[in-house]
Amino acid sequence: MKKVSIIVLICNVSNYVRQCLLSLMNQTYKNIEIVAVIGKSDIKSMAICEELAKTDDRIVLLPDEQKGISESRNMGVRAATGDYIAFVDGDDYVDVNMIETLVTGLESEDADISVIGKYYYYKNKSEAAHKDKKLILDVCGSMEEILLGENFFLHLWGKLYKRELFNGVSFRTGVACEDRLVCTELLMKSKKTVFIPKTLYYFRQSLDSCSKIYINAVSSLKADIEICEKIIEMCPNLNYEVELFLIKEYVSMVQTSFLYECFSKEHDKEYLDYIKKHVFKALKSKHVYKGIIIKALWCAYFPKSFGKYTLKRRQEFLDTHEHFSSGTDWSKIFEEQGIKN
C-alpha cells in the first residue's frame, strides 16, 4: 500500500477540528499520515490536536508561526513523507472512504491526480455539487472541467496527487488564492486526471470564512485571469470557454459589490466595461446557455435593477441555508500578512 500524506491547515477552527481529524483517523485506507499545521496562537485547536495525537501516532503536529496560508502549506508539503498527497481544511470533514476511493481511482487508471465530488455543508442541509459520470481527462479536458465548474474546481482538497507533481512547485507568499494557482499548475503537469463521481468531501459553509470577504473576491478574479491566460496558451481551443468563464466571474464581481454595499458605476466600471465588450464572444462557446447571456446583459446595462435582484436572491438563499460561523476576522489576518487588494 502506498503511503498518503494528508495535509491539514488548522487556524481558529477549534469548534470543528476534532470532527475533521476523527474523520481522517477513521479512514478505511490505513497507510496514512496526518500532517497538522497549526497556528501557534490557536491554543484551543492545539490542545485538541495534542490530545488526539496521543491516541494515533500517524498524526504529525507542526506548530506554525502563521506567516500566511501559503507558507503553512509549503511547510506541510516539505514535511510530508507519503507517495501521494491530499489536502483537507481544518473546518471541513470527509467520508471514511475518501482516501481509499481516491487511491483506487488513481491507481486503477494509472493517473497522476484523482478527484471526488463535494457537499456544500450547511447546518440544516448538505448539497452535492457534481454530476454522476466518471471522467478520464488529459490537461485540456481538466481545464475545460475547471471552466465549466460542474464537477470540480481549483480547490486543493477533494483531490489526491502523486508526490512528484510537487517537484519545483511551491505556494506563493503574500497573496490570496494561492491554492488556485498551484492547483492549476498541478493539473497542467498531470498527464491523466480521473474524476470519480462519488461525493465524499464536506465543505463547511461559514459566512465569515476567508472566501466571504471582499479582498478575497478581488484576489480570486486576479488569479482567474492569470489562470485563463495559461489555459489559452496551453489549450487554444478553449478560447471561447474562457470567455464564458470570465463573463461569469465579472458578473459575480458586480454582484459582490452590491452585497458589500460598495457598488457604483465608477467603482465597477472595469467589470461593466468588460462584460459589454466580451459578452457576445462568449456566445461562441459550445457550453453557452441563454440564461447567462441574459444575466450578463442585464448586469451591464441595468446594474441597479440587477443589484436589487441580486440582493433579493441572496436573502432568499440565506433564509433557506443556515451557515456556520468560524469567528475569525480574516480581513485583519490578511492585512497582517501583507495581502492587499
C-alpha positions in Angstrom: 0.0 0.0 0.0 1.3 3.4 -1.0 1.5 6.0 1.8 -0.8 9.0 1.7 0.1 12.3 3.5 -2.9 14.4 4.3 -2.0 18.0 5.0 -4.5 19.8 7.3 -4.3 23.6 7.9 -5.7 24.5 11.3 -6.3 28.1 12.2 -9.1 29.2 14.6 -11.2 26.2 13.9 -11.4 24.7 17.4 -15.1 24.1 17.1 -14.6 21.8 14.1 -11.1 20.4 14.2 -12.0 17.3 16.3 -14.6 16.2 13.7 -12.1 16.9 10.9 -9.3 14.8 12.4 -11.5 12.0 13.6 -12.8 11.6 10.0 -9.2 11.2 8.9 -8.1 8.9 11.7 -11.1 6.6 10.9 -10.2 6.2 7.2 -10.6 2.7 5.7 -7.3 3.3 4.0 -4.9 2.9 6.9 -1.4 3.7 5.5 -1.7 7.5 6.0 0.0 10.3 7.9 -2.0 13.4 9.0 0.3 16.4 8.8 -1.5 19.0 11.0 -0.1 22.5 10.5 -1.4 24.5 13.5 -1.2 28.2 14.2 0.7 28.7 17.5 -1.9 31.3 18.6 -4.7 28.8 18.2 -4.3 27.3 21.7 -7.7 25.5 21.8 -7.1 23.7 18.5 -3.6 22.8 19.5 -4.9 21.2 22.7 -7.4 19.1 20.7 -4.7 18.1 18.2 -2.3 17.1 21.0 -5.0 15.0 22.7 -5.8 13.1 19.5 -2.1 12.7 18.6 -1.6 10.7 21.8 -4.0 8.1 20.6 -2.8 7.9 17.0 0.9 8.0 16.0 0.0 8.8 12.4 -0.7 12.4 13.4 2.3 14.8 12.9 1.9 18.1 14.7 3.6 21.2 13.1 3.3 24.4 15.1 3.2 27.3 12.7 4.2 31.0 13.2 1.2 32.0 11.0 3.3 33.8 8.4 0.5 33.1 6.0 -1.6 30.3 4.4 1.0 29.8 1.6 3.9 29.2 4.0 1.8 26.9 6.1 1.0 24.8 3.0 4.7 24.8 1.9 5.6 23.6 5.4 3.1 20.8 5.2 4.4 19.7 1.8 8.0 19.7 3.0 7.1 17.6 6.0 5.1 15.1 4.0 6.7 11.7 3.6 3.9 9.9 1.6 3.9 8.7 -2.0 0.6 10.6 -2.5 -0.5 14.0 -1.1 -4.0 15.2 -0.2 -5.3 18.4 1.5 -8.2 18.8 3.9 -9.2 22.2 5.5 -9.4 22.1 9.3 -13.0 23.1 9.5 -14.2 20.5 6.9 -14.5 16.7 7.3 -14.6 13.7 4.9 -16.3 10.4 4.4 -14.3 7.5 5.9 -13.9 6.0 2.4 -12.5 9.1 0.8 -8.8 8.2 0.7 -9.4 4.6 -0.3 -11.6 5.9 -3.2 -9.1 8.4 -4.3 -6.2 5.9 -4.2 -8.2 3.2 -6.0 -9.2 5.6 -8.7 -5.7 7.0 -9.2 -4.1 3.6 -9.3 -6.7 1.8 -11.4 -6.4 4.4 -14.2 -2.7 5.0 -13.8 -3.5 8.7 -13.3 -1.4 11.5 -11.6 -4.4 13.1 -9.9 -7.7 11.7 -8.8 -10.7 13.8 -7.8 -14.0 13.2 -5.9 -17.1 15.3 -5.5 -18.1 17.6 -2.6 -21.0 18.5 -0.5 -21.7 22.2 0.4 -22.3 21.5 4.1 -24.7 23.8 6.0 -26.1 23.5 9.5 -29.5 22.4 8.1 -28.6 20.6 4.9 -25.9 19.3 2.6 -26.0 19.8 -1.2 -24.0 17.7 -3.6 -22.1 19.6 -6.3 -21.1 17.3 -9.2 -22.6 15.1 -11.9 -22.7 11.3 -11.8 -20.3 10.5 -14.5 -16.7 9.2 -14.3 -14.2 11.2 -16.4 -10.7 10.4 -17.6 -9.1 13.7 -18.5 -6.0 15.0 -20.2 -4.7 18.5 -19.5 -7.2 20.3 -21.7 -10.0 18.1 -20.5 -9.2 19.1 -16.9 -9.1 22.8 -17.8 -12.5 22.5 -19.6 -13.9 21.0 -16.4 -12.5 23.9 -14.4 -14.0 26.4 -16.7 -17.4 24.7 -16.6 -17.3 24.3 -12.8 -19.7 21.3 -12.9 -17.7 18.5 -11.4 -14.7 20.1 -9.7 -12.8 23.4 -9.3 -9.4 24.6 -8.2 -9.7 23.7 -4.6 -6.7 21.7 -3.4 -8.9 19.5 -1.3 -11.1 16.7 -2.7 -8.1 15.5 -4.8 -5.1 13.1 -4.5 -1.8 14.0 -6.1 1.3 11.9 -6.9 4.1 13.4 -4.8 6.4 14.0 -7.7 3.9 16.6 -9.1 5.1 19.0 -6.4 8.7 18.9 -7.6 9.5 22.6 -8.3 6.1 23.7 -7.2 5.5 26.0 -4.2 2.8 28.3 -2.9 3.4 32.0 -3.3 3.6 34.0 -0.1 1.9 37.4 0.4 -1.0 36.6 -2.0 -4.6 35.3 -1.6 -6.0 32.4 -3.7 -2.6 30.8 -4.0 -4.3 27.5 -3.9 -6.0 28.1 -7.2 -2.7 28.9 -8.9 -0.9 25.9 -7.5 -3.8 23.6 -8.3 -3.8 24.8 -11.9 -0.1 24.1 -12.1 -0.5 20.6 -10.8 -3.4 19.8 -13.1 -1.3 21.1 -16.1 1.5 18.8 -15.1 -0.8 15.8 -14.8 -0.8 13.6 -17.9 -4.0 12.0 -16.7 -6.6 13.1 -14.2 -9.6 10.9 -13.1 -12.8 12.2 -11.7 -14.7 9.7 -9.6 -18.5 10.5 -9.3 -18.7 10.0 -5.5 -19.5 12.8 -3.1 -17.1 12.3 -0.1 -15.9 15.8 1.0 -17.9 18.0 3.3 -17.1 21.7 2.6 -18.4 23.6 5.6 -20.1 26.9 4.7 -19.3 29.8 7.0 -20.4 33.3 6.4 -17.2 34.7 8.0 -14.8 32.4 6.2 -11.9 33.9 4.2 -13.8 33.2 1.0 -16.6 35.6 2.1 -14.6 38.8 2.3 -14.3 41.4 -0.5 -10.5 41.3 -0.7 -10.7 37.6 -1.5 -13.2 38.2 -4.3 -10.8 40.7 -5.9 -7.8 38.3 -5.5 -9.9 35.5 -6.9 -10.6 37.5 -10.1 -6.9 38.3 -10.5 -6.0 34.7 -10.0 -8.7 33.6 -12.5 -7.4 36.0 -15.2 -3.8 34.6 -14.7 -5.1 31.1 -14.9 -7.2 31.8 -18.0 -4.1 33.2 -19.8 -2.3 29.9 -19.1 -5.2 27.9 -20.3 -5.4 29.7 -23.6 -1.7 29.3 -24.1 -1.8 25.5 -23.5 -5.3 24.8 -24.9 -6.2 27.5 -27.5 -9.3 25.5 -28.5 -10.8 26.6 -25.1 -10.7 30.3 -26.0 -14.5 30.7 -26.1 -14.9 28.6 -22.9 -12.5 31.1 -21.2 -14.6 34.0 -22.5 -17.8 32.4 -21.0 -16.0 31.6 -17.7 -14.7 35.2 -17.3 -18.1 36.7 -18.1 -19.5 34.8 -15.2 -16.6 35.9 -13.0 -17.1 39.6 -13.9 -20.8 39.4 -13.3 -20.0 37.8 -9.9 -17.7 40.7 -9.1 -20.6 43.2 -9.7 -22.8 41.1 -7.5 -20.2 41.1 -4.8 -20.0 44.9 -4.9 -23.8 45.0 -4.3 -23.5 42.5 -1.4 -20.8 44.6 0.2 -22.7 47.8 -0.5 -19.8 49.4 -2.5 -21.3 49.3 -6.0 -21.2 52.4 -8.2 -20.8 52.8 -11.9 -17.4 54.3 -11.2 -16.3 51.6 -8.7 -17.4 48.8 -11.0 -16.6 50.4 -14.4 -13.9 47.9 -15.2 -16.3 45.0 -14.7 -19.2 46.5 -16.5 -17.0 47.5 -19.5 -15.5 44.0 -19.7 -18.9 42.4 -19.8 -20.1 44.8 -22.6 -17.0 44.1 -24.7 -16.9 40.3 -24.3 -20.4 39.1 -23.7 -21.0 38.3 -27.4 -17.7 36.4 -27.8 -19.0 34.1 -25.1 -21.9 33.2 -27.4 -19.4 31.1 -29.4 -18.8 28.7 -26.6 -20.3 25.3 -27.1 -21.4 25.4 -23.5 -23.2 28.7 -23.6 -26.8 28.9 -22.4 -29.4 31.7 -22.7 -29.6 32.4 -19.0 -26.1 33.6 -18.5 -26.2 35.9 -21.5 -29.4 37.5 -20.3 -27.9 37.8 -16.9 -24.7 39.4 -18.2 -26.6 41.9 -20.4 -28.9 42.8 -17.5 -25.9 43.3 -15.2 -24.0 45.5 -17.8 -26.8 47.8 -18.9 -29.3 47.9 -16.0 -27.0 47.4 -13.0 -29.2 48.9 -10.3 -32.1 46.7 -11.2 -29.7 43.8 -11.4 -28.4 44.7 -7.9 -31.9 44.6 -6.4 -32.4 41.2 -7.9 -29.0 40.0 -6.5 -29.8 41.2 -3.0 -33.3 39.6 -3.1 -31.9 36.2 -4.3 -29.2 36.3 -1.7 -31.7 36.9 1.1 -33.8 34.0 -0.2 -30.8 31.8 -0.1 -29.8 32.8 3.4 -33.4 32.2 4.6 -33.1 28.5 3.5 -29.4 27.8 4.2 -28.2 28.0 7.8 -24.5 28.9 7.8 -21.8 28.1 10.4 -19.6 30.7 12.0 -15.8 30.5 12.2 -15.4 33.5 14.4 -12.3 34.6 12.5 -11.5 38.1 11.4 -10.0 37.2 8.0 -9.7 40.9 6.9 -7.4 41.5 9.8 -5.4 38.4 9.2 -4.9 39.2 5.5 -3.8 42.8 6.5 -1.3 41.4 9.0 0.1 39.1 6.3 0.5 42.0 3.8 -2.2 40.7 1.4 -3.9 43.7 -0.2 -6.5 44.3 -3.0 
